[in-house]
């Protein structure tokens, strides 16, 4: 049985830091965080989450959508519209890939918590969909506390007066 804090100690990123770094890097940091920690999460949970190809397509879709969205002003209006539509489609594809990663990671975390630590890790599906990497990071950081909350408390001694 592994230490319940192992996953948190491996990723060691506070959720607020993750949000602030996302803002500071114009949205690139979550991709870097996922790429850096996906293998660690897979190793610790014992589950395959997504392949490297999935992660690469996340980066490609995010990068190209930003590139096409900031098209040259010298282009004619029709070309700008086409690039804007392509950027929107790529942005949606990137969001879908984030959500797929988040739900697969959610399932891996819940199975790991139950199997290794006998903890029922309750993770909200709506939050997983809406906040993806941020919610996964929050739940990873909260896992030791969730384990402590579910441990049976020793009976307290009652003092009769």
N, CA and C atoms as a LAMMPS dump frame, in Angstrom:
ITEM: TIMESTEP
0
ITEM: NUMBER OF ATOMS
483
ITEM: BOX BOUNDS ff ff ff
-5.0000000000000000e+02 5.0000000000000000e+02
-5.0000000000000000e+02 5.0000000000000000e+02
-5.0000000000000000e+02 5.0000000000000000e+02
ITEM: ATOMS id mol type element x y z
1 1 1 N 0.855 -1.182 0
2 1 2 C 0 0 0
3 1 3 C 0.898 1.24 0
4 2 1 N 0.6 2.166 -0.858
5 2 2 C 1.4 3.378 -0.953
6 2 3 C 0.897 4.432 0.032
7 3 1 N 1.701 5.452 0.212
8 3 2 C 1.34 6.562 1.082
9 3 3 C 0.241 7.382 0.414
10 4 1 N -0.757 7.775 1.181
11 4 2 C -1.893 8.511 0.629
12 4 3 C -1.467 9.894 0.12
13 5 1 N -0.363 10.399 0.588
14 5 2 C 0.129 11.714 0.161
15 5 3 C 1.074 11.641 -1.031
16 6 1 N 1.389 10.447 -1.497
17 6 2 C 2.374 10.285 -2.57
18 6 3 C 2.001 11.052 -3.826
19 7 1 N 0.769 10.979 -4.224
20 7 2 C 0.336 11.659 -5.446
21 7 3 C 0.438 13.171 -5.294
22 8 1 N -0.016 13.682 -4.163
23 8 2 C 0.071 15.123 -3.906
24 8 3 C 1.526 15.572 -3.862
25 9 1 N 2.381 14.791 -3.229
26 9 2 C 3.79 15.146 -3.132
27 9 3 C 4.494 15.079 -4.485
28 10 1 N 4.012 14.23 -5.364
29 10 2 C 4.616 14.11 -6.687
30 10 3 C 4.247 15.296 -7.571
31 11 1 N 3.001 15.718 -7.526
32 11 2 C 2.58 16.84 -8.373
33 11 3 C 2.901 18.18 -7.737
34 12 1 N 2.858 18.259 -6.426
35 12 2 C 3.151 19.423 -5.601
36 12 3 C 2.882 20.775 -6.275
37 13 1 N 1.637 20.973 -6.72
38 13 2 C 1.209 22.258 -7.271
39 13 3 C -0.104 22.639 -6.607
40 14 1 N -0.122 23.777 -5.958
41 14 2 C -1.361 24.273 -5.388
42 14 3 C -2.299 24.723 -6.504
43 15 1 N -3.582 24.569 -6.279
44 15 2 C -4.558 24.924 -7.315
45 15 3 C -4.52 26.411 -7.627
46 16 1 N -4.378 27.251 -6.621
47 16 2 C -4.275 28.688 -6.874
48 16 3 C -3.033 28.994 -7.708
49 17 1 N -1.909 28.345 -7.41
50 17 2 C -0.711 28.528 -8.22
51 17 3 C -0.943 28.101 -9.662
52 18 1 N -1.674 27.007 -9.836
53 18 2 C -1.982 26.525 -11.183
54 18 3 C -2.798 27.557 -11.949
55 19 1 N -3.779 28.156 -11.296
56 19 2 C -4.596 29.193 -11.941
57 19 3 C -3.741 30.41 -12.271
58 20 1 N -2.932 30.861 -11.327
59 20 2 C -2.103 32.045 -11.554
60 20 3 C -1.064 31.811 -12.655
61 21 1 N -0.48 30.629 -12.677
62 21 2 C 0.477 30.307 -13.728
63 21 3 C -0.205 30.192 -15.09
64 22 1 N -1.45 29.764 -15.106
65 22 2 C -2.212 29.741 -16.356
66 22 3 C -2.376 31.153 -16.897
67 23 1 N -2.734 32.071 -16.01
68 23 2 C -2.889 33.464 -16.424
69 23 3 C -1.559 34.048 -16.89
70 24 1 N -0.489 33.762 -16.165
71 24 2 C 0.823 34.324 -16.497
72 24 3 C 1.387 33.783 -17.806
73 25 1 N 1.001 32.562 -18.175
74 25 2 C 1.536 31.948 -19.398
75 25 3 C 0.522 31.948 -20.539
76 26 1 N -0.534 32.727 -20.405
77 26 2 C -1.575 32.818 -21.439
78 26 3 C -2.168 31.453 -21.774
79 27 1 N -2.345 30.622 -20.772
80 27 2 C -3.023 29.342 -20.957
81 27 3 C -2.132 28.163 -21.255
82 28 1 N -0.829 28.34 -21.314
83 28 2 C 0.064 27.229 -21.65
84 28 3 C 0.404 26.321 -20.469
85 29 1 N 0.392 26.848 -19.271
86 29 2 C 0.845 26.059 -18.126
87 29 3 C 0.036 24.783 -17.886
88 30 1 N -1.293 24.782 -18.015
89 30 2 C -2.008 23.513 -17.808
90 30 3 C -1.551 22.401 -18.744
91 31 1 N -1.223 22.751 -19.985
92 31 2 C -0.685 21.746 -20.908
93 31 3 C 0.643 21.198 -20.39
94 32 1 N 1.495 22.096 -19.929
95 32 2 C 2.792 21.671 -19.39
96 32 3 C 2.587 20.813 -18.139
97 33 1 N 1.654 21.209 -17.288
98 33 2 C 1.391 20.462 -16.056
99 33 3 C 0.911 19.055 -16.389
100 34 1 N -0.039 18.961 -17.307
101 34 2 C -0.56 17.639 -17.688
102 34 3 C 0.547 16.796 -18.299
103 35 1 N 1.32 17.363 -19.21
104 35 2 C 2.387 16.603 -19.859
105 35 3 C 3.411 16.121 -18.835
106 36 1 N 3.731 16.97 -17.885
107 36 2 C 4.736 16.626 -16.875
108 36 3 C 4.228 15.585 -15.884
109 37 1 N 2.964 15.663 -15.498
110 37 2 C 2.47 14.823 -14.401
111 37 3 C 1.612 13.637 -14.833
112 38 1 N 1.233 13.545 -16.08
113 38 2 C 0.373 12.45 -16.524
114 38 3 C 1.018 11.089 -16.255
115 39 1 N 2.29 10.934 -16.575
116 39 2 C 2.976 9.652 -16.349
117 39 3 C 3.082 9.325 -14.863
118 40 1 N 3.315 10.352 -14.036
119 40 2 C 3.371 10.115 -12.59
120 40 3 C 2.018 9.667 -12.053
121 41 1 N 0.957 10.303 -12.519
122 41 2 C -0.395 9.92 -12.094
123 41 3 C -0.68 8.489 -12.531
124 42 1 N -0.297 8.153 -13.763
125 42 2 C -0.508 6.784 -14.251
126 42 3 C 0.298 5.777 -13.423
127 43 1 N 1.535 6.108 -13.115
128 43 2 C 2.392 5.199 -12.355
129 43 3 C 1.827 4.958 -10.954
130 44 1 N 1.404 6.026 -10.302
131 44 2 C 0.926 5.891 -8.928
132 44 3 C -0.446 5.226 -8.873
133 45 1 N -1.35 5.595 -9.781
134 45 2 C -2.692 5.011 -9.761
135 45 3 C -2.735 3.631 -10.385
136 46 1 N -1.736 3.299 -11.203
137 46 2 C -1.728 1.999 -11.865
138 46 3 C -2.691 1.912 -13.028
139 47 1 N -3.128 3.058 -13.546
140 47 2 C -4.08 3.087 -14.656
141 47 3 C -3.499 3.874 -15.818
142 48 1 N -3.789 3.43 -17.014
143 48 2 C -3.416 4.197 -18.207
144 48 3 C -4.501 5.238 -18.419
145 49 1 N -4.099 6.502 -18.456
146 49 2 C -5.077 7.574 -18.61
147 49 3 C -5.219 7.921 -20.081
148 50 1 N -4.207 8.516 -20.67
149 50 2 C -4.221 8.811 -22.106
150 50 3 C -2.816 8.6 -22.645
151 51 1 N -2.729 8.447 -23.956
152 51 2 C -1.431 8.255 -24.601
153 51 3 C -0.745 9.601 -24.818
154 52 1 N 0.526 9.52 -25.159
155 52 2 C 1.264 10.743 -25.489
156 52 3 C 0.675 11.42 -26.722
157 53 1 N 0.106 10.634 -27.624
158 53 2 C -0.512 11.211 -28.822
159 53 3 C -1.682 12.113 -28.429
160 54 1 N -2.454 11.695 -27.457
161 54 2 C -3.567 12.524 -26.952
162 54 3 C -3.027 13.849 -26.421
163 55 1 N -1.962 13.788 -25.651
164 55 2 C -1.371 15.002 -25.089
165 55 3 C -0.807 15.905 -26.178
166 56 1 N -0.2 15.308 -27.19
167 56 2 C 0.338 16.1 -28.296
168 56 3 C -0.788 16.8 -29.045
169 57 1 N -1.898 16.1 -29.274
170 57 2 C -3.024 16.737 -29.969
171 57 3 C -3.652 17.846 -29.131
172 58 1 N -3.614 17.713 -27.82
173 58 2 C -4.077 18.808 -26.966
174 58 3 C -3.242 20.06 -27.245
175 59 1 N -1.926 19.89 -27.294
176 59 2 C -1.026 21.022 -27.531
177 59 3 C -1.183 21.58 -28.946
178 60 1 N -1.325 20.704 -29.917
179 60 2 C -1.478 21.145 -31.312
180 60 3 C -2.762 21.949 -31.469
181 61 1 N -3.847 21.437 -30.966
182 61 2 C -5.135 22.146 -31.095
183 61 3 C -5.11 23.49 -30.373
184 62 1 N -4.55 23.508 -29.177
185 62 2 C -4.482 24.77 -28.425
186 62 3 C -3.575 25.77 -29.127
187 63 1 N -2.429 25.33 -29.584
188 63 2 C -1.483 26.23 -30.236
189 63 3 C -1.987 26.771 -31.558
190 64 1 N -2.509 25.889 -32.391
191 64 2 C -3.004 26.345 -33.699
192 64 3 C -4.246 27.215 -33.572
193 65 1 N -5.093 26.927 -32.593
194 65 2 C -6.281 27.774 -32.431
195 65 3 C -5.875 29.19 -32.065
196 66 1 N -4.88 29.339 -31.212
197 66 2 C -4.388 30.667 -30.868
198 66 3 C -3.721 31.35 -32.035
199 67 1 N -3.013 30.572 -32.822
200 67 2 C -2.336 31.135 -33.99
201 67 3 C -3.333 31.604 -35.045
202 68 1 N -4.34 30.794 -35.32
203 68 2 C -5.329 31.166 -36.333
204 68 3 C -6.244 32.285 -35.845
205 69 1 N -6.471 32.351 -34.562
206 69 2 C -7.339 33.407 -34.027
207 69 3 C -6.676 34.776 -34.158
208 70 1 N -5.357 34.814 -34.122
209 70 2 C -4.623 36.074 -34.249
210 70 3 C -4.083 36.224 -35.661
211 71 1 N -4.974 36.151 -36.64
212 71 2 C -4.554 36.202 -38.036
213 71 3 C -4.146 37.615 -38.438
214 72 1 N -3.448 37.699 -39.526
215 72 2 C -2.904 38.954 -40.055
216 72 3 C -4.027 39.892 -40.498
217 73 1 N -3.873 41.166 -40.184
218 73 2 C -4.881 42.157 -40.58
219 73 3 C -4.88 42.413 -42.078
220 74 1 N -3.825 42.008 -42.792
221 74 2 C -3.744 42.245 -44.232
222 74 3 C -4.604 41.261 -45.023
223 75 1 N -5.126 40.248 -44.364
224 75 2 C -5.95 39.263 -45.062
225 75 3 C -7.307 39.862 -45.42
226 76 1 N -7.882 39.32 -46.489
227 76 2 C -9.224 39.782 -46.85
228 76 3 C -10.234 39.242 -45.846
229 77 1 N -11.415 39.853 -45.756
230 77 2 C -12.403 39.461 -44.736
231 77 3 C -12.811 37.99 -44.809
232 78 1 N -12.914 37.443 -46.026
233 78 2 C -13.304 36.046 -46.165
234 78 3 C -12.24 35.128 -45.549
235 79 1 N -10.968 35.394 -45.821
236 79 2 C -9.881 34.574 -45.282
237 79 3 C -9.841 34.682 -43.757
238 80 1 N -10.075 35.877 -43.23
239 80 2 C -10.102 36.053 -41.775
240 80 3 C -11.24 35.266 -41.149
241 81 1 N -12.4 35.239 -41.826
242 81 2 C -13.541 34.478 -41.327
243 81 3 C -13.225 32.985 -41.311
244 82 1 N -12.625 32.492 -42.383
245 82 2 C -12.27 31.075 -42.461
246 82 3 C -11.287 30.715 -41.343
247 83 1 N -10.273 31.551 -41.136
248 83 2 C -9.307 31.289 -40.073
249 83 3 C -9.953 31.366 -38.692
250 84 1 N -10.897 32.266 -38.521
251 84 2 C -11.607 32.371 -37.24
252 84 3 C -12.434 31.117 -36.973
253 85 1 N -13.065 30.584 -37.998
254 85 2 C -13.858 29.357 -37.847
255 85 3 C -12.937 28.175 -37.529
256 86 1 N -11.819 28.102 -38.231
257 86 2 C -10.86 27.025 -37.955
258 86 3 C -10.341 27.137 -36.524
259 87 1 N -10.052 28.362 -36.1
260 87 2 C -9.581 28.585 -34.733
261 87 3 C -10.628 28.137 -33.727
262 88 1 N -11.889 28.425 -33.993
263 88 2 C -12.963 28.031 -33.077
264 88 3 C -13.086 26.509 -33.016
265 89 1 N -13.013 25.842 -34.169
266 89 2 C -13.102 24.378 -34.197
267 89 3 C -11.932 23.757 -33.433
268 90 1 N -10.733 24.284 -33.638
269 90 2 C -9.568 23.77 -32.92
270 90 3 C -9.655 24.038 -31.423
271 91 1 N -10.202 25.17 -31.055
272 91 2 C -10.387 25.498 -29.645
273 91 3 C -11.379 24.538 -28.993
274 92 1 N -12.452 24.237 -29.685
275 92 2 C -13.433 23.264 -29.18
276 92 3 C -12.799 21.88 -29.073
277 93 1 N -12.001 21.5 -30.086
278 93 2 C -11.318 20.205 -30.047
279 93 3 C -10.369 20.133 -28.86
280 94 1 N -9.652 21.21 -28.595
281 94 2 C -8.753 21.256 -27.441
282 94 3 C -9.535 21.096 -26.14
283 95 1 N -10.658 21.775 -26.033
284 95 2 C -11.489 21.681 -24.828
285 95 3 C -12.006 20.248 -24.637
286 96 1 N -12.405 19.617 -25.718
287 96 2 C -12.891 18.236 -25.642
288 96 3 C -11.768 17.309 -25.17
289 97 1 N -10.558 17.513 -25.69
290 97 2 C -9.429 16.683 -25.272
291 97 3 C -9.101 16.888 -23.791
292 98 1 N -9.214 18.119 -23.308
293 98 2 C -9.03 18.393 -21.872
294 98 3 C -10.081 17.645 -21.043
295 99 1 N -11.324 17.695 -21.484
296 99 2 C -12.41 17.049 -20.74
297 99 3 C -12.229 15.532 -20.73
298 100 1 N -11.842 14.962 -21.865
299 100 2 C -11.595 13.517 -21.921
300 100 3 C -10.483 13.147 -20.948
301 101 1 N -9.388 13.908 -20.952
302 101 2 C -8.297 13.651 -20.018
303 101 3 C -8.801 13.75 -18.575
304 102 1 N -9.58 14.777 -18.28
305 102 2 C -10.052 14.998 -16.911
306 102 3 C -10.925 13.839 -16.43
307 103 1 N -11.857 13.368 -17.259
308 103 2 C -12.742 12.282 -16.827
309 103 3 C -11.985 10.96 -16.69
310 104 1 N -11.022 10.715 -17.562
311 104 2 C -10.217 9.493 -17.416
312 104 3 C -9.354 9.561 -16.159
313 105 1 N -8.822 10.737 -15.873
314 105 2 C -8.028 10.908 -14.667
315 105 3 C -8.907 10.786 -13.432
316 106 1 N -10.108 11.324 -13.503
317 106 2 C -11.07 11.213 -12.394
318 106 3 C -11.336 9.747 -12.077
319 107 1 N -11.59 8.949 -13.104
320 107 2 C -11.863 7.52 -12.893
321 107 3 C -10.647 6.815 -12.302
322 108 1 N -9.447 7.16 -12.782
323 108 2 C -8.228 6.541 -12.263
324 108 3 C -8.007 6.915 -10.799
325 109 1 N -8.234 8.179 -10.451
326 109 2 C -8.055 8.62 -9.065
327 109 3 C -9.037 7.94 -8.126
328 110 1 N -10.295 7.832 -8.554
329 110 2 C -11.301 7.194 -7.708
330 110 3 C -10.991 5.716 -7.497
331 111 1 N -10.59 5.026 -8.564
332 111 2 C -10.25 3.603 -8.439
333 111 3 C -9.016 3.423 -7.547
334 112 1 N -8.03 4.283 -7.715
335 112 2 C -6.812 4.227 -6.89
336 112 3 C -7.137 4.456 -5.421
337 113 1 N -7.926 5.477 -5.126
338 113 2 C -8.254 5.795 -3.734
339 113 3 C -9.007 4.636 -3.084
340 114 1 N -9.915 4.016 -3.811
341 114 2 C -10.686 2.895 -3.264
342 114 3 C -9.813 1.661 -3.084
343 115 1 N -9.033 1.345 -4.103
344 115 2 C -8.222 0.128 -4.089
345 115 3 C -7.066 0.214 -3.087
346 116 1 N -6.321 1.304 -3.098
347 116 2 C -5.102 1.403 -2.296
348 116 3 C -5.335 1.909 -0.871
349 117 1 N -6.342 2.761 -0.705
350 117 2 C -6.503 3.417 0.593
351 117 3 C -7.89 3.231 1.203
352 118 1 N -8.74 2.46 0.518
353 118 2 C -10.107 2.216 0.985
354 118 3 C -10.843 3.536 1.269
355 119 1 N -10.669 4.483 0.351
356 119 2 C -11.295 5.796 0.458
357 119 3 C -12.233 5.979 -0.72
358 120 1 N -13.46 6.354 -0.425
359 120 2 C -14.403 6.677 -1.493
360 120 3 C -14.196 8.144 -1.838
361 121 1 N -13.493 8.385 -2.935
362 121 2 C -13.182 9.745 -3.36
363 121 3 C -14.347 10.266 -4.185
364 122 1 N -15.094 11.165 -3.584
365 122 2 C -16.261 11.726 -4.258
366 122 3 C -15.807 12.916 -5.101
367 123 1 N -15.961 12.774 -6.42
368 123 2 C -15.558 13.843 -7.337
369 123 3 C -16.772 14.226 -8.179
370 124 1 N -17.052 15.5 -8.23
371 124 2 C -18.213 16.024 -8.925
372 124 3 C -17.975 16.025 -10.435
373 125 1 N -18.858 15.383 -11.179
374 125 2 C -18.743 15.317 -12.624
375 125 3 C -18.881 16.674 -13.296
376 126 1 N -19.764 17.517 -12.77
377 126 2 C -19.942 18.848 -13.343
378 126 3 C -18.668 19.679 -13.17
379 127 1 N -18.061 19.616 -11.984
380 127 2 C -16.809 20.345 -11.746
381 127 3 C -15.689 19.785 -12.608
382 128 1 N -15.671 18.463 -12.797
383 128 2 C -14.667 17.845 -13.659
384 128 3 C -14.799 18.377 -15.074
385 129 1 N -16.031 18.488 -15.552
386 129 2 C -16.279 19.007 -16.898
387 129 3 C -15.91 20.483 -17.001
388 130 1 N -16.307 21.258 -16.02
389 130 2 C -16.142 22.708 -16.084
390 130 3 C -14.702 23.153 -15.821
391 131 1 N -14.04 22.55 -14.836
392 131 2 C -12.724 23.032 -14.41
393 131 3 C -11.566 22.108 -14.797
394 132 1 N -11.831 20.983 -15.384
395 132 2 C -10.87 19.982 -15.879
396 132 3 C -9.617 19.871 -15.015
397 133 1 N -8.484 20.337 -15.513
398 133 2 C -7.192 20.15 -14.853
399 133 3 C -7.153 20.79 -13.464
400 134 1 N -7.845 21.896 -13.287
401 134 2 C -7.843 22.576 -11.993
402 134 3 C -8.566 21.735 -10.927
403 135 1 N -9.672 21.126 -11.301
404 135 2 C -10.416 20.291 -10.353
405 135 3 C -9.653 19.002 -10.053
406 136 1 N -9.03 18.412 -11.071
407 136 2 C -8.219 17.213 -10.85
408 136 3 C -7.09 17.537 -9.88
409 137 1 N -6.416 18.659 -10.096
410 137 2 C -5.333 19.072 -9.206
411 137 3 C -5.856 19.292 -7.786
412 138 1 N -7.008 19.936 -7.671
413 138 2 C -7.606 20.151 -6.35
414 138 3 C -7.883 18.818 -5.655
415 139 1 N -8.447 17.862 -6.38
416 139 2 C -8.779 16.563 -5.78
417 139 3 C -7.525 15.774 -5.416
418 140 1 N -6.47 15.886 -6.216
419 140 2 C -5.199 15.247 -5.867
420 140 3 C -4.68 15.831 -4.56
421 141 1 N -4.74 17.153 -4.443
422 141 2 C -4.263 17.802 -3.224
423 141 3 C -5.145 17.492 -2.017
424 142 1 N -6.418 17.221 -2.258
425 142 2 C -7.36 16.96 -1.17
426 142 3 C -7.41 15.484 -0.756
427 143 1 N -6.789 14.604 -1.514
428 143 2 C -6.883 13.168 -1.238
429 143 3 C -6.45 12.787 0.183
430 144 1 N -5.327 13.29 0.702
431 144 2 C -4.973 12.924 2.089
432 144 3 C -6.025 13.369 3.11
433 145 1 N -6.586 14.554 2.912
434 145 2 C -7.628 15.031 3.827
435 145 3 C -8.893 14.198 3.699
436 146 1 N -9.234 13.802 2.478
437 146 2 C -10.407 12.947 2.271
438 146 3 C -10.212 11.607 2.966
439 147 1 N -8.996 11.095 2.922
440 147 2 C -8.708 9.83 3.61
441 147 3 C -8.846 9.989 5.12
442 148 1 N -8.375 11.111 5.639
443 148 2 C -8.494 11.346 7.082
444 148 3 C -9.952 11.494 7.503
445 149 1 N -10.76 12.165 6.674
446 149 2 C -12.18 12.351 7.003
447 149 3 C -12.935 11.029 7.035
448 150 1 N -12.477 10.038 6.266
449 150 2 C -13.201 8.77 6.19
450 150 3 C -12.674 7.71 7.135
451 151 1 N -11.592 7.988 7.842
452 151 2 C -11.093 7.018 8.797
453 151 3 C -12.021 6.963 9.999
454 152 1 N -12.266 5.77 10.498
455 152 2 C -13.11 5.677 11.684
456 152 3 C -12.432 6.337 12.883
457 153 1 N -13.196 7.077 13.6
458 153 2 C -12.677 7.759 14.789
459 153 3 C -12.689 6.786 15.964
460 154 1 N -11.671 6.9 16.776
461 154 2 C -11.611 6.071 17.977
462 154 3 C -12.726 6.525 18.923
463 155 1 N -13.359 5.579 19.582
464 155 2 C -14.442 5.98 20.5
465 155 3 C -13.885 6.852 21.621
466 156 1 N -14.568 7.91 21.863
467 156 2 C -14.129 8.799 22.937
468 156 3 C -14.667 8.29 24.27
469 157 1 N -13.916 8.573 25.284
470 157 2 C -14.328 8.14 26.611
471 157 3 C -15.303 9.146 27.181
472 158 1 N -16.395 8.649 27.665
473 158 2 C -17.384 9.529 28.258
474 158 3 C -17.141 9.614 29.765
475 159 1 N -17.145 10.776 30.223
476 159 2 C -16.928 10.955 31.651
477 159 3 C -18.264 11.276 32.278
478 160 1 N -18.671 10.423 33.183
479 160 2 C -19.931 10.652 33.886
480 160 3 C -19.647 11.426 35.149
481 161 1 N -20.445 12.445 35.363
482 161 2 C -20.244 13.259 36.556
483 161 3 C -21.196 12.84 37.633
